[in-house]
Amino acid sequence: MTEDNHSLTTQFILIGFTNHPELKTLLFQVFFTIYLITMVGNLGLVHRLHTPMYIFLGNLALMDSFCSSAITPKILENLFSKDRMISLYECMAQFYCLCLAETTDCFLLAAMAYDRYVAICKPLQYHTMMSKKLWAYIAGNIHPTIHVGFLFRLTFCNSYQISHFLCDVLPLYRHSCVDPYINELMIFIFAGSVLVFTITTVIISYLFILFTIFKMKSKEGKGKGLSTCASHFVSVSIFYGSLLFMYVRPNSVNDEDKDIPVAIFYTLVIPLLNPFIYSLRNKEVINAMKKIMKNL
């Protein structure tokens, strides 16, 4: 595959969790359980929540299922596979799916914040101000297309072993024998723009929501308004915090020690937690989760 450091690499080995062979059975059980709960919880929400009020939550659950399915089966396969090979094009496809899911999630979370702003601050104009068109999927496809396109300018020759459990762009940049400066710049510009735009939308929406809630005279109204937004705010904080730390922190390309813990968080843990986070204070979601559990 590579005879020396100057031969080109078209296949990689994902060595993320394989440095500890004594733990592979335990890791398989843990990741399989996470995957099973994630798929049951999120696809159950997609199936049960059909009302317009929950259209964004249903699509968020769909994207969480998609993200988990793009990552976890390969982890499970590699734990017991001898070669653990993944081709360059498979690597690009996995990154495309991951970036699609995460970008779409960013815009869905921003849309959910705006949805709550309209519902609480301008309830009489809700049906005229809110669109049923999910532009998040368009942005979600454009963003990874840009980065995958720029990957074709790179050649890989430094090593064929990737110290990760998935094909993300940052590990790929470290193995490039072409200076990935332009690719890094594109990540900073486009990923940064997506995060800045969606985070700004969330912050402004919540500032208006809090201002409206605190003007309410009824304690019951204040409590209901705050509980409506609490689960979404928790999910947003965890999700955006992990993405900002992963992609926008200084020297993120060269700092590979933190890649795996952070990636586990935003690719596996967050999709697992979201159904539970959104069900804590939402009766309709709680009822949907109860029906799912009864049908198991």
N, C-alpha and C positions, 0 to 999 in steps of 0.2 A: 504493500500500500504506500509506504514512504520509505525510501532507501536512505535518505539523509534529509537534512533540514531544508534542502533546496528543491526537493521533489514535491510536486503538487499533490494536495490531498483532496480526494473526492468523497471520502467516507470518514466518519468519526466514530469514536467510542465514547459513550456517555458513562462516566465512571462515578457519578454522583454519590450513590449509596453502596457501591460495590467494594469499598475499601474495608468493610467490616462484614466478611462472609458469615461470621458466627451470628450475626443479627438478621440475616436475610429472611428467615422464616417469620420472625417477630415483625419486621418491617413490612413484609407482604401482608400479614394479617391486619396491621394497623392501617396501611394505605387502602387495602381492599374494603375494610370497614368504613373508612372515611368516604371512599368512592360510592359505596352502596347507600349510605345515609344521605350523601349529597344528591345522588340521582333520585332517590325516592322522595326526599323532601322538596327539591326544586321542581321536578317534573310533576309531582303531586300538586304543587301550587299552580303550575301552568294549566293543569287539567281542571282544577277546581275554581280558579278565579277568572270569571268571564265578564264581570261587570266593568263598565268604562272606568270607574273609579280606581280599579286595580290593574289597568292595562300596562302601566309602567312596571309594576311589581311583577306581573306575570312574565314580561319580557326580560326583566332582570334575572328572574329565576331560570329562564330559558338560556340566557347567556352564561350563567354560572354553571349550568349543566354542560353546555358546549365546551367551556374552558376546562372543566374537570375531565371531560372525555378526551380532550386533545392531549392531556398530560398524563393522567394516572395509568391508563392501560400500558403505555410504554414503560413507565416506572415498574409496574408489576412484571412485565415481560423481562426487563433487564435484570431484575433481581435473581432470576434463575436461568438466564441465557448465558451461553458460553462466550459468544463473540460480542454481544451488545452493540452491534454495528447499526449505524444510521447513515444513509446516504446524504449528500449535500442537499439534494432536492427534497428529500423527506424532512431534513432539518429546516429548510426554508418553509415548507408547508406547515410544520408544527409551529414555527414562529408566527407565520401568517395567522393561523387559527388563534394563537394566544393573543396576539396584538389586536385582532378583530374583536375578540371577547372583551379585553380590557378597555379598549377605546369605546366600544359600544356601551359598556358599563358606565364609563365616565359621563357620557352624554345622557344616559338613562337616569343616573343619579341627579344630574343637573336638572333634567326635565321633571323628576319627582319633586325636587325642591321648589321649582317654579309652580308645579301643580298644587303644592300645599300653600304656596303664597296666594295663588288665585282663589283657592277654596276658602281660605281663612280671611283674606283681606278684601277680595272682590267676588264674593259668592254669587251675586246676581249676574255677573258677567262670565261665569265659569264656562258655559257652553260656547260662548262666542270667542273667548280668548284662548281656549285650549284646542289644539289640533289633534286629530286622531292619527295623523301621518307620523310614522316613526322615522324621522330624519337621522336618528342615531345610527341606524344600520348603514346608511350611505356613508356617513363619516367613518363608521367602523371599518368599512371596506377600503376606503380611500387611503387611510393612514397606513395600514400594513403594506398596501400595494407600493407606496412610495419607498418604504424601507427595504422591502424585498427587491424592488427594482435596483436600488443602490447597492445591494449585496452582490449583484452580478459584476460590479466593477472590481471586486476583490478576488484575489486568489489566496489559497490557504496552504501554507507549507511549514509552519513552525512546529506543529505537532498534530497528531490525529486524535489525541485523548483530550476530551473536554471535561473539566472538573465540575460537572453540573449534572442534574437529572433531566434537563430539558434543553432544547436548542433555542436559546435566547440570543439576541444580537451581541450583547456585551461579551460573552465568552467567544463568539465567532470573531469579533474584532481582535481579540488577543491572539488569535491563530492566523491572522492575515499577514502575508508577506508584502502586501501593499499598504501604504500608510492609510489607515481608516479615518483620517481627520475629517474628510467630507462627510462620511457616514455618521461620525460622532456629532458633527455640526447639525446634520439633518435631524438626528435624534433630539438634540437640544432644542432646535427650532420648533419642530412639529409636535413632539411629545410635550415640550414645555408649553406650547401654545394651547394644546388640548387641555392640559392640566390647569393653566392659568384661566382660560375661558370658562371651563366648567366649575372650577373652584370659586371663581368670582361670582358666577351665577348663583351658586349655592349660598355663599356668604351674604350677598345682597338680598336674596329671597328670605333668608332667615332673619336678617336685620329688620326687614319690613314686617315679617311674621311676629317677631318678639315685640316690636313697637305696637302692633295692633293688639296683641294679647295683653300687654301690660296696661293698655287703655281700657280693657274690659272691666266693668264694675263687678260682674259676677265671678265669685271664686270658682264655681263649677265650670264656667266658660273658660277661665284661665287654665284650669286643670285639664280640661278636655283638649284645648288647643296645644298645650305643652306635650301631653301624652301622644297626640297625633304625630308630632314631629320628632319625638325622642328616639324612636327606633331608627328612623332614617338618618338622624344626625350621628348616631353611634356607628352605623354602617359606613357612612360617608367618611367619618374621621379615620376609621381603621383602613379603609380602602385607599384613600388619597394619601394618607401618611406613608403607607408601605410603598406606593408607586413613586412618590417624591423621593423617598430615601433610596430607592433602587436606581432610578434613571436620571435624576436631576442633581444628586449630590455631587460635590466636586470629586474629580478623579475616580468616577464610578467605573470607568473601563478597566483601570488597573487594580482596583480594590476587589479581588475575587473572593476574599475570605467571607464576606457578608452575603454573597449571592444566594447560596442555598437556603439559609434561614429565612431571608426576606422573601425569596421566591416561593417557598413552602407556604408562607403566610398568605400571599395574595393569589396564588393559584389553587391552593387546596383548602386552607383553613377558612378563608372568607366565604367561598361558595358553600362550605359546610355550615357556617354559622348564620348566614343570611336568613334562611327559613325560620330559624329560632329567634333571631333578633326581631324580625318583622311580626312574629306571632305573639310577642310578649304583651303588647297592649292593644292588639287588634282582634276583636271578637270574631270577625269573619275569617281572618287568617287562622285563628285558633280552631274554629269549627272545621275549616278545611284540613288542617293538620290532624285533627281527631278522626275525621273520616278516612284519611290516608292510613293512619295507624290501625284502624278497625279492619281495613281491607287487607292488611298484611297477613 
